[in-house]
Amino acid sequence: MPTEKQAFGSIFVIQMLSNLLQSIYLFRYDSTTRQVYIIAGETEKIEVIIFEDGNWEFNDDET
C-alpha cells in the first residue's frame, strides 16, 4: 500500500501533468520496490518515480 506521502506526491505529479495537457498512460504501485510509477506524455516518454517519502524524480533511464 502506498504511503500517505506517496499519495500526496502522486496527486501533485498527476495534477502537474494534467495542467500541461499530458496524457497519463500508466499509474502503478509496485509493492516489491514500494514505489509509484507514472508514464505519461504524447509519446509515453515522461516517466516519474515517487518514493516512499513522497519525493519524486523523472526517470531518464534509456534502457
Backbone as JSON Lines, residues from 0, in Angstrom:
{"i":0,"aa":"M","n":[0.83,-1.17,0.0],"ca":[0.0,0.0,0.0],"c":[0.89,1.25,0.0]}
{"i":1,"aa":"P","n":[0.59,2.23,-0.84],"ca":[1.39,3.45,-0.86],"c":[1.29,4.2,0.47]}
{"i":2,"aa":"T","n":[2.33,4.94,0.78],"ca":[2.31,5.76,1.99],"c":[1.46,7.01,1.74]}
{"i":3,"aa":"E","n":[1.12,7.68,2.82],"ca":[0.35,8.92,2.68],"c":[1.14,9.97,1.89]}
{"i":4,"aa":"K","n":[2.44,10.01,2.13],"ca":[3.29,10.97,1.41],"c":[3.34,10.62,-0.08]}
{"i":5,"aa":"Q","n":[3.35,9.33,-0.42],"ca":[3.32,8.94,-1.83],"c":[2.0,9.33,-2.47]}
{"i":6,"aa":"A","n":[0.92,9.18,-1.72],"ca":[-0.4,9.54,-2.25],"c":[-0.43,11.03,-2.6]}
{"i":7,"aa":"F","n":[0.03,11.87,-1.68],"ca":[0.04,13.31,-1.95],"c":[1.02,13.66,-3.07]}
{"i":8,"aa":"G","n":[2.17,12.99,-3.11],"ca":[3.12,13.2,-4.2],"c":[2.52,12.81,-5.54]}
{"i":9,"aa":"S","n":[1.78,11.71,-5.56],"ca":[1.13,11.25,-6.79],"c":[0.12,12.27,-7.28]}
{"i":10,"aa":"I","n":[-0.69,12.79,-6.36],"ca":[-1.68,13.8,-6.74],"c":[-0.99,15.03,-7.31]}
{"i":11,"aa":"F","n":[0.09,15.45,-6.69],"ca":[0.83,16.62,-7.17],"c":[1.34,16.39,-8.6]}
{"i":12,"aa":"V","n":[1.98,15.24,-8.83],"ca":[2.57,14.95,-10.15],"c":[1.46,14.81,-11.2]}
{"i":13,"aa":"I","n":[0.4,14.12,-10.88],"ca":[-0.68,13.93,-11.85],"c":[-1.35,15.26,-12.17]}
{"i":14,"aa":"Q","n":[-1.54,16.11,-11.17],"ca":[-2.12,17.44,-11.42],"c":[-1.2,18.27,-12.3]}
{"i":15,"aa":"M","n":[0.1,18.2,-12.05],"ca":[1.06,18.94,-12.86],"c":[1.01,18.46,-14.32]}
{"i":16,"aa":"L","n":[0.99,17.13,-14.5],"ca":[0.9,16.59,-15.86],"c":[-0.4,17.0,-16.54]}
{"i":17,"aa":"S","n":[-1.48,16.97,-15.8],"ca":[-2.78,17.37,-16.33],"c":[-2.78,18.84,-16.74]}
{"i":18,"aa":"N","n":[-2.19,19.69,-15.92],"ca":[-2.11,21.12,-16.25],"c":[-1.31,21.35,-17.53]}
{"i":19,"aa":"L","n":[-0.36,20.47,-17.79],"ca":[0.46,20.57,-19.0],"c":[-0.17,19.81,-20.18]}
{"i":20,"aa":"L","n":[-1.41,19.34,-19.99],"ca":[-2.18,18.62,-21.02],"c":[-1.48,17.35,-21.49]}
{"i":21,"aa":"Q","n":[-0.85,16.64,-20.57],"ca":[-0.17,15.4,-20.88],"c":[-1.06,14.21,-20.5]}
{"i":22,"aa":"S","n":[-1.22,13.28,-21.42],"ca":[-1.99,12.07,-21.15],"c":[-1.21,11.18,-20.19]}
{"i":23,"aa":"I","n":[-1.93,10.48,-19.32],"ca":[-1.31,9.56,-18.38],"c":[-1.65,8.15,-18.84]}
{"i":24,"aa":"Y","n":[-0.62,7.35,-19.12],"ca":[-0.82,6.01,-19.66],"c":[-0.69,4.92,-18.61]}
{"i":25,"aa":"L","n":[0.1,5.17,-17.58],"ca":[0.3,4.15,-16.56],"c":[0.44,4.81,-15.2]}
{"i":26,"aa":"F","n":[-0.27,4.28,-14.24],"ca":[-0.15,4.7,-12.85],"c":[-0.14,3.41,-12.04]}
{"i":27,"aa":"R","n":[1.0,3.08,-11.43],"ca":[1.11,1.77,-10.8],"c":[1.94,1.85,-9.52]}
{"i":28,"aa":"Y","n":[1.47,1.16,-8.51],"ca":[2.24,0.99,-7.28],"c":[2.88,-0.38,-7.33]}
{"i":29,"aa":"D","n":[4.2,-0.43,-7.19],"ca":[4.93,-1.69,-7.2],"c":[5.25,-2.06,-5.75]}
{"i":30,"aa":"S","n":[4.59,-3.09,-5.25],"ca":[4.78,-3.48,-3.85],"c":[6.16,-4.08,-3.59]}
{"i":31,"aa":"T","n":[6.84,-4.52,-4.62],"ca":[8.18,-5.07,-4.46],"c":[9.19,-3.97,-4.14]}
{"i":32,"aa":"T","n":[9.15,-2.89,-4.91],"ca":[10.07,-1.78,-4.7],"c":[9.48,-0.68,-3.83]}
{"i":33,"aa":"R","n":[8.18,-0.76,-3.56],"ca":[7.43,0.22,-2.77],"c":[7.5,1.61,-3.38]}
{"i":34,"aa":"Q","n":[7.38,1.65,-4.72],"ca":[7.43,2.91,-5.45],"c":[6.21,3.02,-6.35]}
{"i":35,"aa":"V","n":[5.81,4.27,-6.62],"ca":[4.73,4.54,-7.57],"c":[5.38,4.94,-8.89]}
{"i":36,"aa":"Y","n":[4.87,4.39,-9.98],"ca":[5.39,4.69,-11.31],"c":[4.29,5.34,-12.13]}
{"i":37,"aa":"I","n":[4.66,6.39,-12.86],"ca":[3.74,7.07,-13.75],"c":[4.42,7.2,-15.09]}
{"i":38,"aa":"I","n":[3.71,6.83,-16.15],"ca":[4.18,7.04,-17.52],"c":[3.17,7.94,-18.19]}
{"i":39,"aa":"A","n":[3.66,9.0,-18.8],"ca":[2.77,9.99,-19.4],"c":[3.41,10.61,-20.63]}
{"i":40,"aa":"G","n":[2.68,11.49,-21.27],"ca":[3.19,12.23,-22.42],"c":[2.7,11.65,-23.72]}
{"i":41,"aa":"E","n":[2.7,12.49,-24.72],"ca":[2.19,12.11,-26.03],"c":[2.86,10.85,-26.58]}
{"i":42,"aa":"T","n":[4.15,10.73,-26.34],"ca":[4.88,9.55,-26.83],"c":[5.29,8.64,-25.68]}
{"i":43,"aa":"E","n":[4.66,8.8,-24.53],"ca":[4.9,7.98,-23.35],"c":[6.35,8.03,-22.89]}
{"i":44,"aa":"K","n":[6.99,9.18,-23.06],"ca":[8.39,9.31,-22.68],"c":[8.6,9.98,-21.33]}
{"i":45,"aa":"I","n":[7.53,10.45,-20.71],"ca":[7.65,11.04,-19.38],"c":[7.46,9.92,-18.36]}
{"i":46,"aa":"E","n":[8.5,9.64,-17.62],"ca":[8.44,8.6,-16.59],"c":[8.8,9.22,-15.25]}
{"i":47,"aa":"V","n":[7.93,9.0,-14.26],"ca":[8.13,9.57,-12.94],"c":[8.08,8.44,-11.91]}
{"i":48,"aa":"I","n":[8.99,8.49,-10.96],"ca":[9.03,7.55,-9.85],"c":[8.76,8.34,-8.58]}
{"i":49,"aa":"I","n":[7.81,7.86,-7.76],"ca":[7.51,8.5,-6.49],"c":[7.93,7.56,-5.37]}
{"i":50,"aa":"F","n":[8.82,8.02,-4.52],"ca":[9.39,7.21,-3.46],"c":[8.52,7.24,-2.21]}
{"i":51,"aa":"E","n":[8.81,6.37,-1.27],"ca":[8.01,6.24,-0.04],"c":[7.92,7.54,0.75]}
{"i":52,"aa":"D","n":[8.96,8.36,0.69],"ca":[8.95,9.62,1.45],"c":[8.21,10.74,0.73]}
{"i":53,"aa":"G","n":[7.63,10.44,-0.44],"ca":[6.86,11.43,-1.19],"c":[7.68,12.19,-2.21]}
{"i":54,"aa":"N","n":[9.0,12.08,-2.14],"ca":[9.84,12.72,-3.14],"c":[9.68,11.98,-4.47]}
{"i":55,"aa":"W","n":[9.88,12.71,-5.53],"ca":[9.73,12.1,-6.85],"c":[10.82,12.6,-7.77]}
{"i":56,"aa":"E","n":[11.04,11.84,-8.83],"ca":[12.03,12.23,-9.82],"c":[11.63,11.69,-11.18]}
{"i":57,"aa":"F","n":[12.12,12.36,-12.21],"ca":[11.94,11.85,-13.55],"c":[12.91,10.7,-13.76]}
{"i":58,"aa":"N","n":[12.44,9.65,-14.39],"ca":[13.3,8.52,-14.71],"c":[13.82,8.74,-16.12]}
{"i":59,"aa":"D","n":[15.13,8.96,-16.24],"ca":[15.7,9.2,-17.56],"c":[16.53,8.01,-18.03]}
{"i":60,"aa":"D","n":[16.28,6.84,-17.47],"ca":[16.99,5.62,-17.86],"c":[16.5,5.2,-19.24]}
{"i":61,"aa":"E","n":[17.38,5.19,-20.2],"ca":[17.02,4.87,-21.59],"c":[17.02,3.38,-21.88]}
{"i":62,"aa":"T","n":[17.32,2.55,-20.9],"ca":[17.39,1.11,-21.16],"c":[16.07,0.45,-20.92]}
